[in-house]
Amino acid sequence: MNTPKVNILHAPGQAAQLSRALISTCHTRPLLFGGLRVATSLHPTQTNLSSPSPRNFSTTSVTRLKDFFPAKETAYIRQTPPAWPHHGWTEEEMTSVVPEHRKPETVGDWLAWKLVRICRWATDIATGIRPEQQVDKHHPTTATSADKPLTEAQWLVRFIFLESIAGVPGMVAGMLRHLHSLRRLKRDNGWIETLLEESYNERMHLLTFMKMCEPGLLMKTLILGAQGVFFNAMFLSYLISPKITHRFVGYLEEEAVHTYTRCIREIEEGHLPKWSDEKFEIPEMAVRYWRMPEGKRTMKDLIHYIRADEAVHRGVNHTLSNLDQKEDPNPFVSDYKEGEGGRRPVNPALKPTGFERAEVIG
């Protein structure tokens, strides 16, 4: 699918200004910004362009975004369904998610939390978040109000950058646990599948946002460098201490929930007019993956779905960090003994600090 665009700059000199420019409107000269070309998806009837896709991303009839991952046409195969179909979310489940923070209790917890704070600081710099756009530093994981909101382009830069590395921890942990299971000639008791599914889900977040923009050379370089550093860091840390690594990911997902909660708030307060436009349509792949019903397909709805996913990862990783890393089964996929079914961790999205071992293992 070809997608119309608003141009964003690729100049290396703007690395620290990734998100400081405003997006141009549909009828003005394209604006250049932080290595990203952004599509601000309006309804197809707003343009004179035709598209084979039922959901056309349009802001201008002058230029178009290319589709980075078009469906491969073959003689016999119609489409390839997702390996892990999404179960969907109810309105109540999504709106019940709130930013929360698990207070560090051990030295390992404290180390994981401080590392996440360093990552947050580095991300703010890399994506050009200015001081007046930052939330209360005394409550960085729960405060969602800032003196100045972000723009749609700034949010997309942040989403793409974060989601491009968010899929790394689950894949690294799943890979290492898989190899560990082979070496020990023992079962993994359900951890691998959950970790790989988490990684897959994070990648779907990235692919969804990629339907709205096209990274330039600068953004691709930043992503390449960040992924290389993050992959190797996660690889070594999981070999040294899976427990601390899962706590780190739990804290990282707290940041993700906070990020999407702030975005939802800014949409509700009218600071992101392009995403509040009733003619704005989200990517078709998002509608299919999350099974989004008619009438619930706005950008705000999409962020609600993604935030709920991140809340699950938050609760799951905090829970896994509380378990015996070598012997305990994964409580999220286990069948419980008769009479103990009430201990099953039903919805980790609503357990921000995770389940304690005594609650789910005994």
C-alpha positions in Angstrom: 0.0 0.0 0.0 1.3 3.4 -0.9 0.8 6.1 1.7 0.8 9.9 1.3 3.2 11.7 3.6 4.4 14.8 5.2 8.1 15.0 4.7 10.5 15.0 7.7 14.2 15.9 7.5 17.1 13.5 7.4 19.9 16.0 8.3 22.4 14.5 10.9 22.7 18.0 12.5 19.2 17.7 13.8 19.8 14.6 16.0 19.1 16.5 19.1 16.1 18.2 17.6 14.2 15.1 16.5 10.9 16.2 17.8 11.1 20.0 18.0 9.6 21.0 14.7 5.9 21.2 14.0 4.2 19.0 11.4 3.0 20.9 8.4 -0.7 20.8 7.6 -2.2 19.0 4.7 -2.2 22.0 2.4 1.2 23.5 3.2 4.8 22.8 2.0 6.2 19.5 3.5 8.1 20.0 6.7 11.4 18.3 7.5 11.9 16.7 10.9 14.2 14.2 12.7 14.7 11.5 10.1 11.1 10.6 9.8 8.4 11.2 7.1 5.1 11.2 8.9 1.7 10.3 7.5 -1.3 11.9 9.3 -3.9 9.6 8.1 -7.0 11.4 7.0 -10.0 9.8 5.2 -9.5 8.9 1.5 -12.3 11.4 0.5 -10.0 14.2 1.6 -7.8 13.6 -1.4 -8.0 12.9 -5.1 -5.8 9.9 -4.7 -7.0 6.3 -5.3 -5.6 3.3 -3.5 -6.2 -0.4 -3.7 -6.3 -0.5 0.1 -9.6 0.2 1.9 -7.7 2.5 4.4 -5.8 5.2 2.6 -3.3 7.3 4.6 -3.7 10.8 3.1 -2.5 14.3 3.8 -1.3 15.5 0.4 -1.7 14.5 -3.3 1.9 15.5 -4.1 4.0 12.7 -2.5 3.4 9.2 -1.2 5.0 7.0 1.4 6.2 3.6 0.2 4.9 0.4 2.0 7.9 -1.0 3.8 6.4 -4.5 4.2 3.8 -5.1 1.4 2.1 -8.5 1.3 4.0 -10.9 -0.9 1.9 -12.0 -3.8 2.1 -15.7 -4.6 0.1 -18.0 -6.9 -1.7 -19.9 -4.1 -1.4 -18.2 -0.7 -3.9 -15.5 0.2 -2.4 -14.3 3.5 -0.3 -15.4 6.4 -2.1 -15.1 9.8 -0.2 -14.0 12.9 1.7 -16.8 14.8 0.2 -15.6 18.1 -3.3 -14.2 17.4 -4.3 -11.4 19.8 -7.2 -12.3 22.1 -8.5 -8.7 22.0 -9.3 -6.3 24.9 -12.6 -5.2 26.4 -13.3 -1.5 26.9 -13.3 -2.0 30.7 -9.9 -3.8 30.6 -8.2 -1.1 28.6 -9.6 1.8 30.6 -8.6 0.1 33.9 -4.9 0.3 33.1 -3.1 3.0 35.1 0.5 4.0 35.4 2.1 2.4 38.5 5.5 1.8 40.0 6.9 -1.1 42.0 9.2 0.2 44.6 12.7 -1.4 44.6 13.1 -3.8 47.5 16.5 -5.3 46.8 19.9 -4.2 45.5 19.0 -5.9 42.2 15.7 -4.0 42.0 17.4 -0.7 42.7 20.0 -1.4 40.0 17.3 -2.3 37.5 15.4 0.9 38.3 18.4 3.1 38.0 19.3 1.6 34.6 15.8 2.3 33.4 16.1 5.9 34.5 19.3 6.2 32.6 17.6 4.7 29.5 14.7 7.2 29.9 17.1 10.1 30.1 19.0 8.9 27.0 15.8 8.4 25.1 14.5 11.9 25.9 17.8 13.3 24.5 17.8 11.1 21.4 14.2 12.0 20.6 14.5 15.7 21.3 12.2 16.1 24.3 12.6 19.6 25.7 12.6 20.4 29.4 9.2 22.0 29.3 7.8 18.8 27.7 9.0 16.6 30.5 6.7 15.5 33.3 7.4 15.8 37.1 10.8 14.3 37.7 9.8 13.4 41.2 7.1 11.1 39.9 8.4 10.1 36.4 6.5 6.9 36.0 3.1 8.1 37.2 2.9 11.8 36.3 1.4 12.4 32.9 1.1 16.2 32.8 3.8 18.5 31.3 3.9 22.3 30.7 4.0 21.7 26.9 2.6 18.7 25.0 4.3 16.7 22.3 3.3 16.9 18.6 2.1 14.0 16.6 5.5 13.8 14.9 7.3 13.8 18.2 5.1 11.0 19.5 5.7 8.9 16.4 9.5 9.4 16.7 9.3 8.3 20.3 7.0 5.3 19.5 9.1 4.0 16.7 12.4 4.4 18.6 11.0 2.7 21.7 9.2 -0.1 20.0 12.2 -0.9 17.8 14.1 -2.0 20.9 11.1 -3.1 23.1 10.9 -6.4 21.1 14.5 -7.3 22.0 14.2 -8.5 25.7 11.6 -11.2 25.1 13.5 -12.6 22.1 16.8 -12.6 23.9 15.3 -14.2 27.0 13.4 -16.8 25.0 16.4 -17.6 22.9 18.7 -18.1 26.0 16.1 -20.1 27.9 15.6 -22.3 24.8 19.4 -23.0 24.5 19.5 -23.5 28.3 16.7 -26.1 28.0 18.6 -27.9 25.3 21.9 -28.0 27.3 20.2 -29.2 30.5 18.0 -31.7 28.6 15.0 -30.4 30.6 11.7 -28.7 29.9 11.5 -24.9 30.4 7.9 -25.2 31.9 6.3 -22.6 29.7 8.6 -19.5 29.9 9.9 -19.6 26.3 6.5 -19.3 24.7 5.4 -16.3 26.8 8.7 -14.5 26.2 8.6 -15.0 22.5 4.9 -14.0 22.3 5.8 -10.8 24.2 8.5 -10.1 21.6 6.1 -10.7 18.7 3.5 -8.4 20.3 6.0 -5.6 20.6 7.0 -6.0 16.9 3.4 -5.7 15.9 3.3 -2.3 17.8 6.3 -1.2 15.7 4.8 -2.4 12.4 1.6 -0.6 13.1 3.4 2.7 13.7 5.5 2.0 10.6 2.3 2.2 8.5 2.1 5.9 9.6 5.6 7.0 8.8 8.9 6.3 6.9 12.2 6.5 8.8 15.0 8.4 7.2 18.7 7.6 7.4 19.2 9.4 10.7 16.4 7.4 12.4 17.6 4.1 10.9 21.1 4.8 12.2 19.8 5.6 15.7 17.7 2.4 15.7 20.6 0.3 14.5 22.9 1.6 17.1 20.4 1.4 19.9 19.4 -2.2 19.0 23.0 -3.3 18.8 23.8 -2.0 22.2 20.6 -3.1 23.8 20.7 -6.7 22.4 24.2 -7.3 23.7 23.4 -5.7 27.0 20.3 -7.9 27.4 22.3 -11.0 26.3 25.0 -10.5 29.0 22.6 -9.4 31.7 20.3 -12.4 31.2 23.3 -14.7 31.4 24.4 -13.1 34.7 21.0 -12.6 36.4 17.7 -13.4 34.7 15.9 -12.2 37.9 17.3 -8.6 37.6 16.8 -8.6 33.9 13.1 -9.4 34.3 12.8 -6.7 36.9 14.5 -4.2 34.5 12.0 -5.1 31.8 9.2 -4.7 34.3 10.4 -1.2 35.0 10.8 -0.6 31.3 7.2 -1.5 30.7 6.2 0.8 33.5 7.7 3.6 31.3 5.8 2.3 28.3 2.5 2.4 30.2 3.3 5.9 31.3 4.2 7.0 27.8 1.0 5.8 26.2 -1.1 7.1 29.1 0.3 10.6 28.5 -0.4 10.3 24.8 -4.0 9.4 25.5 -4.3 12.3 27.9 -3.0 14.7 25.3 -5.4 13.4 22.6 -8.3 13.8 25.1 -7.2 17.4 25.9 -7.1 18.3 22.2 -3.3 18.8 21.9 -3.1 16.4 19.0 -5.7 17.6 16.5 -4.7 15.4 13.6 -5.2 12.3 15.7 -8.4 13.7 17.1 -9.9 14.3 13.6 -12.9 12.1 13.1 -11.7 11.3 9.6 -8.4 9.9 10.9 -8.1 6.2 10.3 -5.7 3.7 11.8 -3.9 1.0 9.7 -5.9 -1.9 8.6 -3.4 -4.3 10.0 -4.1 -2.9 13.5 -7.8 -3.5 13.0 -7.2 -7.1 12.1 -4.6 -7.9 14.7 -6.5 -6.4 17.7 -9.9 -7.3 16.3 -11.0 -3.7 16.8 -14.8 -3.4 16.5 -16.5 -0.8 14.3 -16.8 2.6 16.0 -13.7 1.9 18.1 -10.9 2.5 15.5 -9.6 5.9 16.4 -6.0 6.7 17.2 -7.0 7.0 20.8 -8.5 3.5 20.7 -5.3 2.2 19.1 -3.2 3.6 21.9 -5.5 2.1 24.5 -5.0 -1.3 22.9 -1.2 -0.9 22.8 -1.1 0.4 26.4 -3.0 -2.6 27.6 -0.5 -4.9 25.9 2.4 -3.0 27.7 0.6 -3.3 31.0 0.5 -7.1 30.5 4.3 -7.1 29.8 4.8 -5.0 32.9 2.9 -7.4 35.2 4.3 -10.6 33.6 8.0 -9.5 33.9 7.6 -8.3 37.5 6.0 -11.6 38.3 8.7 -13.7 36.5 11.3 -11.7 38.4 9.7 -12.9 41.7 10.0 -16.6 40.8 12.8 -19.2 41.0 14.4 -18.7 37.6 15.5 -22.3 37.2 12.7 -24.4 38.6 9.4 -22.6 38.9 6.9 -23.1 36.0 5.3 -20.1 34.2 2.1 -19.4 36.1 0.5 -17.6 33.2 0.2 -20.8 31.1 0.0 -23.5 33.8 -3.0 -25.6 34.8 -3.7 -25.4 38.5 -4.6 -28.2 40.9 -8.2 -28.8 41.8 -9.4 -26.2 44.3 -6.4 -23.9 43.5 -7.8 -22.4 40.3 -8.4 -19.1 42.1 -4.6 -18.6 42.3 -4.3 -18.4 38.5 -3.0 -15.0 37.5 -5.9 -14.0 35.3 -5.0 -10.5 34.1 -1.5 -9.3 34.7 -2.4 -5.9 33.1 -4.3 -5.1 36.3 -1.5 -6.2 38.6 1.1 -3.4 38.0 3.6 -4.7 40.5 3.3 -8.3 39.5 2.2 -11.4 41.4 4.3 -12.5 44.3 5.7 -16.1 44.3 3.6 -17.1 47.2 0.4 -16.0 45.4 0.9 -18.1 42.3 3.4 -20.9 43.1 2.9 -21.5 46.8 
